Amino acid sequence: MENMGYYVALLLAIIVAFYIIKKVASCLVRSIVMIVLLVILAICYFYLH
């Protein structure tokens, strides 16, 4: 329960990232953003878990 703030911030970051991706028309930029997002989530998971 002590990591609740972390998970809320992570959820907000995911929502914002999807909103930005939705606004971007280019497939290449969308792919790059998704890869960066997945890398950031993996780093957070392995270092904070």
C-alpha positions as CSV (number, residue, x, y, z in Angstrom):
1,M,0.0,0.0,0.0
2,E,3.0,2.3,0.5
3,N,3.6,2.4,-3.3
4,M,0.1,3.6,-4.1
5,G,1.4,7.1,-5.1
6,Y,3.9,5.5,-7.4
7,Y,1.2,3.4,-9.1
8,V,-1.1,6.4,-9.5
9,A,1.7,8.5,-11.1
10,L,2.5,5.6,-13.4
11,L,-1.2,5.2,-14.4
12,L,-1.4,9.0,-15.1
13,A,1.8,8.8,-17.2
14,I,0.3,5.9,-19.3
15,I,-2.9,7.8,-19.8
16,V,-1.0,10.9,-20.9
17,A,1.2,8.9,-23.2
18,F,-1.8,7.3,-24.9
19,Y,-3.4,10.7,-25.3
20,I,-0.3,12.0,-27.0
21,I,0.0,8.9,-29.2
22,K,-3.6,9.3,-30.3
23,K,-2.9,12.9,-31.4
24,V,0.2,12.0,-33.4
25,A,-0.6,10.8,-36.9
26,S,2.8,9.4,-37.9
27,C,3.2,5.6,-37.4
28,L,7.0,5.9,-36.9
29,V,6.6,8.5,-34.1
30,R,3.9,6.4,-32.5
31,S,6.2,3.3,-32.5
32,I,9.1,5.3,-31.0
33,V,6.9,6.7,-28.2
34,M,5.6,3.2,-27.4
35,I,9.1,1.7,-27.3
36,V,10.3,4.5,-25.0
37,L,7.3,4.1,-22.8
38,L,7.8,0.4,-22.5
39,V,11.5,0.8,-21.7
40,I,10.7,3.4,-19.0
41,L,8.1,1.1,-17.4
42,A,10.5,-1.8,-17.5
43,I,13.2,0.3,-15.8
44,C,10.8,1.4,-13.1
45,Y,9.6,-2.1,-12.5
46,F,13.0,-3.6,-12.1
47,Y,14.5,-0.8,-10.0
48,L,11.6,-0.1,-7.8
49,H,10.3,-3.6,-7.3
